[in-house]
Amino acid sequence: MRGLALIHAAGTHPLLVPKVRQHLTRLASHLLAFMFFKLDASAYPMAVAINQRLQALPAFAASHPLQQPDAPR
């Protein structure tokens, strides 16, 4: 919940934006590793829920490493 509060605060406080972006990028990369190595992420339901909401955003989904032109198919 604290992380979601920071995301909300980032919209109004310019100093928090880089930190929030950094944390969201790390979260997404960790969950990408879980998916890539076929690990069970069910122990982290909040992280999975946040990642699902992030992937619903077009800009975030387009920046996914597997959506890049040089990504392995």
Number of C-alpha atoms within 10 A of each C-alpha: 7 7 14 11 9 15 18 14 15 17 11 10 10 10 11 16 16 11 14 18 13 11 13 18 15 12 15 21 15 14 19 17 11 13 12 9 9 9 11 10 13 9 8 10 10 12 18 16 11 16 19 13 12 15 16 11 10 9 10 14 15 12 11 15 14 13 12 10 8 8 9 8 6
